[in-house]
């Protein structure tokens, strides 16, 4: 278990909780046992310590007879606060100068500036959140799509932690029986039913594997999908990018080779971010040294993308040439979608010509035809599960690694059961499983690990 006697743990801390810069309102947050004493000195209107928790009070903040600002002070008394400590939030006018004056006046009274994530770290150490929930707070702040918001909110509200709690409780209950057997080892009695335990381990393995598999979807939700638009010069790649974004982002011209460098933009489809990369047209023989560099970059982006949209002109592309392209993709293990462009004049003829490629999508990028179908197929190709599911989706790489270690440990327990190993060895394997579960929720951690995790938070949270 983690020792909560951190250096500076008893300090009262302060930080700006809203984004720096000019705005209508700024919020300054304090947490710690000196919060009420310090603000009482600056807020002469009334005795805040005598006021109920979860109340708001309007008045002037003064320091050395100087009026700092007219503010709203919100009170949250321990333990019913975000951090579990006495917390005060001051809503002042959003001038950076005013905010700095107030924070300076507070600091002069023995309050130190908070470190990144220190408010949430204190909430964790006070038992208001477990570590998985605390990390989800940062994910929620950083969420940039509906899917990432929902996944982070589910974890922050304890959905993932409840899944882990059930796993942990099941293991602890059986572990207790194994330990009891060890106390009566001379009696040669068996309190733990091995048959039931085998069934339990099988169930725990299934649950753990489901969580592990969800990380593939979770990684997409959190980081987005990198999509490279590849094709010959003048196939319409820049036109397709502009059409998908519904704006003129890339220069479009009838001159082949107009796009010399990669252009990257973000598109939100059904709550998932797709990072679209418009690349220079790929042709094998060019005398233009700048174009040659662009082609090299295109191939590099193609290999690093999660999916490639291969765009071709249905009038100019030959079937055997497209077969060579597909063979190359499959040889390199590249995920791809074939997109036949400029098919607006005769879709049926295009479909007949490329009948050997039944999954090919035919569009007319310039006139926006079949673009919704392309988006639909892009979602199907890249999303490995239901992004609107209410079940837990693992988005954190640290959690994923711990789950992989848990799965390996459960495998060891199952092997031990099948080989009828002694109870003391079985108990050690079970403790290892509990260790990896505890590493996710913070029941087993260390100060360096916590400092690393919370250092990635913004100051004020």
N, C-alpha and C positions, 0 to 999 in steps of 0.2 A: 504494500500500500504506500501511497505517497505521503510524505511528511509535509504538513502545511505550514511549518515554521520557516517560511521564505524570508529572506532578508528584505526589510522594508514592508513586510506584511501589515504591520500596525500603523503605517503612515496613512495620513489622509491625502488623497490625490485629487488633482483637478486637470481638466482638459476641455478644449472646445469640442463639442459633440457634433456640431454641424460642419459642413464643408467650409474651408477657408475662402475668404473673398467677400465681396459686398453682396448683401441680400437684405430682405425685409427684416428678418429675425435671425439671431444667432443664439445657440443654446450652449451654455457652459455647465459642465457636470462636475460635481464633487462626490467623493465616496470615502467614508472613514469616520472614526468616532469623534473627530473634531469638526465635522461639517457644520453642525448646528451652532456651535460656539463661534466659529469663524464668521458665518453669515449673519449671526445675531449682531456682531460688532458693526457690520456694514449696512444692516437693515434696521434702522431705528424705529420704524413704524410700529412694530409689535414684537413680542417675545415669541420667536418661532418655535422654541423648545416646548412652549405651552400649547401649541396648535396641534390638532390631530394629524395623523399620517394621511397621505393621499389628498392633501388640500393644496390650493393655490392662493397666493397672496400678492396683491399689487402694491408697489411702493417705490421709494427712492433708495438707491444704493449710494452710500456716502463713505468717503475715506478721508480722514483728517479734515472734516468740514467741507470737503469738496464733493459736489454732487457728480456721481459717475454716470448715472442713467436712471430712467424710470423703467422698472422691470416687473416681470411676473416670476415669483419664486414658487417652485413646486416641491413639496415635501414628501419623502418616502422614508419612514422610520424602519429600522432594523426589527425583525428580519424580513419584513414584507417589502423588499425592494429588489431591483435587478441583481445587485451584487450580494444581497443578504446583509449589507451594512447600512448605516445611515447614509442616505443619498439625497442631495439637493440639486435641482436643475434650475438654472437661471436663464430665463428667456429675455434677452436684451435686444436692442436695435442692432441691425446687421452690419454696422460699421466695423471694419477690422481694428480701427483705432480704439473704439469703445470696448470691444472685446478684449483687446490687449491690456487696457487700463484696468478692467475688472479682474482679469486673471493675475495681473501684477499685484493688485491690492490684496487678493486672496493669498498669493504666494508669500507676501511680506508677513503673513500671520502664521507661518510655519507649515504651509501646505505645499507639497512638491508636485511637479508636473508628472502626469501619468505616462507610463511607457506604452508603446503600441499594444493594444489588446488587453491592457491591465484590468479594465472594468470587467470584461468577460472572464479573464483569468480568475479574478476574485469570486465571480459568480460560480465558477467551477470548484474552486477550493472551499467555498461555503456550502457546496452541495446543492446549489440552485439549478445547475446544469451538469450533465456528465460531459466527458471530453468530446464525444461524437456530436452532441448537441451544440457545444461551444464552437466547434469547427464549422458547424452548419450555419452559425450566425455570420461568420465571415463569407461563406458561400452565398448566403441570402443577400448580403450587402453587394457582393460582386455579380449577382445574377443579372443576365442581360437578355433573357428570353423567358417566355411563360413556362417552358419545360424546366429550366434551371431553377426558377423561382419555386415551382411546386415541389421539386425534388428536395431543395434545401429546407423549405418550410416543413415538409413531412418529417425530415430528420430532426430539425430543431424542436418540433413539438413532441419528439420522443418515439416516433414510429420505428426507426432503426434500433433504438435502444431497447424498446419492448421486445423486438425479435431476438436480440442478443440476451436479454434477461431470461427469456424462456429457455434458450439453449443453456445458459449458465445454471439456472435452477435445476434443470433436468440432470445435468452432470453432477452438481453438488449433492443432490439427494442420493444418487447412486454411490458417489464417492464416500459419503458418510457411512453407508452400509459396508463398503469395502474396508474402511478404516476400523469399523466396529469388529469386523472379522479378524483383523490383525490384533486387536486387544484380546480376542479369545482364541488365538492361534493354537494354544495347547488343547483346546476343547474340540478342535476339528469340526467346527460348525460353519455353515454357509448362510449368511443373512441376505446376500444379494443374489437374486435370481438371474443367472447368467443368460438364460434364454430371453428374458424380458430385456436385459441390458443390450443384447445383440440387436434386438428390434429397435431399441432406443437409439443406438449408435447409427444404425442404418437410416433412421429418420433424421437424425442430426446431420448426417452427411448430405442427405438430399437438400435440407434447408440451407446448409452452408454452400453447396454447389449452386443453388438458385441465386444466392446473394453474390457469389463470385461471378456467375454468368451475367448478372445485371450490370456489372461494371462496364461491360462493352457498350451498353446503351447509356450508362451514366457518364462515361467519358465523352460520348457524342453530345449529350445534353450540356455538359459543363464547358467543353472546349470547342464545340461546333464541328462541322465536317468540312475538310479541305477538298475542294472540287476544282480540278484543272480542266479548262476548256481547250481541247487540242484539235488540230486539223491542219489541212493544207492552207496556204495563203489564199485569201479571198473566199473562204468557205462560209464566212458570215459569223465568225466567232465574236467579234466586237459588237456586231448587230445583236447577237443573241444575249450578250452581257447587258447591253443597253435595254433590251426588251425585258429581261428578267428583273432588272432594277427599276424599270419604268422611268429611266432618265438617260440623257446622253452623257454617259461617263467616259466611253471610249470613242476615239476618232474613227469614223467610218468612211471608207473610200473604196472606189472600184479598182484602185491601184493595188495590185498584189504586194504584200509585204509592208503594208502601212504600219502595223503594230510591230515595233522593234523590241520592246521590253515587256515584261509581265505587268499586268494591272490587277490589283487585288481589291475586291469589294465584298461586303457582307450582305446576305439576303436571308430574311427570316421566313421560313416556310413551316406553318403549323406549329409555331413555338420553338423551332430548332434553327440555330444559326448555320448557314452554309457559307463558307469562305470561298468565294468564286475567284478563280485566277484566269484571266484572259491572257493567253500566251501568244508569242510570235508564231506565225504560220510555219509549219515544218515542211521543208523541202530539202532533199539530200544534197543537191548541187547548187551552190550559190557563189557568185564572185564577190558579193558584198560582205566585207569583213564584219560590219556592224550587225547585219542580218544574221550572219553565222553565229555571233555571240548570242543573239536573241534565240536562235534555234536551239543552241546548247542549253540555255536557261529553261526553255520550254520542256526539253526532255528531262531535265533535272526536276522540275515541278511535277511532271507527269509521274515520275517514279516515287515521289514523296507524297502525292495526293492519296486520299482515301478512296476516291472514285474519280474516273476520267470520263468526261463527256467528249466522245470523239465525233466531231461535226464534219460532215462532208456534203458536197454539192451533188444532189441526186442526178443532175444532168451530166456531170463530168466524171464522177467516180465509176470505176469499172468493178464488176463483181469479184474478179480474181484479185484485184488490188485490195479490196476491202477484206477479203479472206486472209491475205498476208498480214494486214494490220491486226486482225483478230487473233491470228496465230501468235503474233509477237506479244500482244497483251497477255494471252494465256500462258505463254512460255515464261514471262516475267512475273506472273501471278498478280497482274494489275486488274482491279475491279473497274468495269467500264460500262457505259451505256452508248449505244450507237444512235446517232441523231442524223437523219437525212434531212438536210435543209433545202430550201427553195423548191418545195414540193407542192406549192399552192396551185400551180396550173393543172396538175394531174396526179392526185394522190394514188389513185388505183394503179396507174402505170408505174409509179415509183415502188409501190408495194409488190407489184408483180416482178419488177426487175430485181428486187432484193429479197425475193421470197425465201432464199436460203438463210435469211436472218430474221426469223419471226419476231424477235424481241426489239427490232429496230423501231424507233419512233420517228415519224415523218412530220416535219413542222415547216412553217414559213415564218422565220424569225422577224423579217421586215414587217409583215402584216399581222404579227402576234397570233398566228394560228397554231393551235395544239400546244400552246405554252403551258396551260393548266395540266395537260396530260403529262408533259415532261416533268413538271414539279411533282406530280403524283408518283411517277416512276422513280424519281430521285429519292423521295421519302422511302419507298419500298426497298430500294437498293441499299440504303445506308442505315436505316433505323432498325435495330435488332430487338424489337420488343414494342410494347405499348407505352408510349410516352405519357399517356393520360391515365395510366394505372395508378391506383391508390396504394399499391404495395411498395415496399422499400426498393429504391434504386440506389445502388452504391456509386457515388461519384468521387470519393476521396481515395487517392492512390495508397495512402497509408493504411486505410481500412482494408482495401483490396489485398495488400500484402499480408496483413495480419490474418485475413480470412484464408488465404492460401496456406499459411503456416498452420492454421487451425485444422484445415482439411487434411493436411499431412499427419497431424497428431491424431486426429480421429481414425485415420487409416491404421496408425500404430496400435491404437486401442483395440480396433476390430481384429487386427492380426494377433494381438496378444490373447484376446478372448478365444479365437479359433484354435490357438496353440495351447490353451489352458495354462498360461503363465501364472506364477504365484501372485497373490493379492497385493503384496508390497510393490511389485513391479508395475502391476496394473494401476495402482494408486498414483505412481509417479507419472505415468502416461496421461492420466486424467488431469493431474495438476498442470501439466504442460498445456492441455487444451484450455483450462481455466485461465492460464497465464495469457494466452493470445486473445481470449475474449476480453479479459481485463485491460489489455493494452489498448483496445479500441475505445472503451468507455472511460479509461483513465483510472480504473481501480488499481492498476499496476502501471506505474510510470515513474519518471524521475524529473528533477528540476531542469536539467539541460534540455530534455525533450519538450517540456512545457514552454521553456523560454523560446525554443525554436518555433513551435507551433503558433504561439501568440505573437511573436515578433512580426508575423505576416499580416496581422490585423492593422486596421487604421487606428491612429491615435484618437481617443475619445470613445472607443468601443471596446 
